[in-house]
């Protein structure tokens, strides 16, 4: 997986900001919770910022469920969420080996940050350059 400075592939929940590879520093690395990677635009995945795939200083671990073997949350469930109550009931397990394809969009990826905040990423659209998503996270 090559670095790409065209679009941000790192996201900080605390700052509500995305970062490109060149924008990641010692100072903001600790606040990055979500990292996106892909191979050939057909294999897509979210991984922990602590993964060896990324060079993020001071990173904390985030667990991702890129693939739901038993559907826990659908894109429709995501769209209907009015608050974070639905997120609290999920048990998030690490699945670093799983990915999703562009054919499975829309899709929902569940995650839990090092602080214990649970969230969901709804994939909306994938083109040759980027993945468009919506993110919902527990407030507390």
C-alpha positions as CSV (number, residue, x, y, z in Angstrom):
1,X,0.0,0.0,0.0
2,X,1.5,3.3,-1.1
3,X,1.1,6.6,0.6
4,X,-1.1,9.1,-1.1
5,X,-1.3,12.8,-0.5
6,X,-4.3,13.5,-2.8
7,X,-6.9,12.7,-0.2
8,X,-6.9,12.3,3.6
9,X,-7.0,8.6,4.7
10,X,-6.5,9.3,8.4
11,X,-9.2,10.7,10.7
12,X,-9.2,12.1,14.2
13,X,-12.6,11.8,16.0
14,X,-11.5,14.3,18.7
15,X,-10.5,17.0,16.1
16,X,-13.1,16.1,13.6
17,X,-10.4,16.3,10.9
18,X,-9.0,14.2,8.2
19,X,-5.2,14.1,7.4
20,X,-3.2,13.2,4.4
21,X,0.0,11.2,4.8
22,X,2.2,14.3,4.8
23,X,0.1,16.1,7.5
24,X,0.6,13.4,10.1
25,X,3.0,14.6,12.8
26,X,4.3,13.7,16.3
27,X,1.7,16.1,17.7
28,X,-1.4,15.0,15.9
29,X,-0.6,11.3,15.5
30,X,-2.0,10.5,19.0
31,X,-5.4,11.9,18.0
32,X,-5.8,9.8,14.9
33,X,-8.3,7.0,15.4
34,X,-9.3,5.8,11.9
35,X,-7.0,4.8,9.1
36,X,-8.1,3.7,5.6
37,X,-6.1,1.5,3.2
38,X,-6.7,-0.3,-0.1
39,X,-5.0,-2.5,-2.6
40,X,-5.8,-1.8,-6.3
41,X,-9.1,-0.1,-5.4
42,X,-10.8,-3.5,-5.1
43,X,-9.6,-4.5,-1.6
44,X,-10.6,-1.9,1.0
45,X,-10.1,-1.9,4.8
46,X,-9.9,0.2,7.9
47,X,-7.1,-0.6,10.3
48,X,-5.8,0.5,13.6
49,X,-3.4,3.5,13.5
50,X,-0.9,1.2,15.3
51,X,-0.8,-1.1,12.3
52,X,2.6,-1.6,10.7
53,X,0.9,-0.6,7.4
54,X,1.0,3.0,8.6
55,X,3.7,5.2,10.2
56,X,1.7,7.2,12.7
57,X,3.7,8.4,15.7
58,X,2.1,8.1,19.2
59,X,-0.9,6.2,17.8
60,X,-3.4,4.4,19.9
61,X,-5.1,1.1,18.9
62,X,-8.6,1.1,17.3
63,X,-10.4,-2.2,16.6
64,X,-12.3,-2.5,13.3
65,X,-14.9,-5.0,12.0
66,X,-14.5,-4.5,8.3
67,X,-16.7,-7.5,7.6
68,X,-19.8,-8.6,9.6
69,X,-20.1,-12.4,9.3
70,X,-23.5,-12.0,11.0
71,X,-25.0,-8.6,10.1
72,X,-25.0,-6.4,13.2
73,X,-25.8,-3.1,11.6
74,X,-27.0,-2.4,8.0
75,X,-26.7,0.9,6.1
76,X,-30.4,1.5,6.8
77,X,-29.8,1.0,10.5
78,X,-27.0,3.5,10.3
79,X,-29.1,6.1,8.5
80,X,-31.9,5.7,11.1
81,X,-29.7,6.2,14.1
82,X,-30.8,9.3,16.0
83,X,-28.4,9.0,18.9
84,X,-25.5,6.7,20.0
85,X,-27.6,4.2,22.0
86,X,-27.5,1.6,19.2
87,X,-23.7,1.6,19.3
88,X,-23.3,0.8,23.0
89,X,-24.7,-2.7,22.6
90,X,-22.2,-3.9,20.1
91,X,-19.2,-6.0,21.0
92,X,-16.3,-5.0,18.6
93,X,-13.7,-7.6,17.8
94,X,-10.5,-7.0,15.9
95,X,-10.5,-8.4,12.4
96,X,-7.2,-7.1,10.8
97,X,-7.5,-9.8,8.2
98,X,-10.9,-8.8,6.8
99,X,-11.7,-6.3,4.0
100,X,-14.6,-5.2,1.8
101,X,-14.9,-4.7,-1.9
102,X,-16.4,-1.8,-3.8
103,X,-19.2,-4.2,-4.7
104,X,-20.3,-4.3,-1.1
105,X,-21.0,-0.6,-0.9
106,X,-23.1,0.6,0.9
107,X,-21.6,-1.2,3.9
108,X,-21.1,-0.6,7.6
109,X,-17.8,-1.0,9.4
110,X,-17.9,-1.0,13.2
111,X,-15.1,0.1,15.4
112,X,-14.0,0.8,19.0
113,X,-11.3,3.3,19.9
114,X,-8.6,3.0,22.6
115,X,-10.8,5.2,24.8
116,X,-13.7,2.7,24.5
117,X,-15.8,4.9,22.2
118,X,-17.7,2.8,19.7
119,X,-18.7,3.9,16.2
120,X,-19.8,3.0,12.8
121,X,-18.6,4.0,9.3
122,X,-21.1,3.9,6.5
123,X,-19.4,3.5,3.1
124,X,-21.4,5.5,0.6
125,X,-19.4,5.5,-2.7
126,X,-16.1,4.3,-4.1
127,X,-14.5,5.6,-7.3
128,X,-11.1,5.1,-8.7
129,X,-9.6,7.8,-6.4
130,X,-11.4,7.7,-3.1
131,X,-14.0,6.3,-0.7
132,X,-16.8,8.5,0.5
133,X,-18.1,7.7,4.1
134,X,-20.2,9.0,6.9
135,X,-19.0,8.4,10.5
136,X,-21.0,8.2,13.7
137,X,-19.4,7.8,17.1
138,X,-20.5,7.6,20.7
139,X,-20.4,10.9,22.4
140,X,-19.2,9.7,25.8
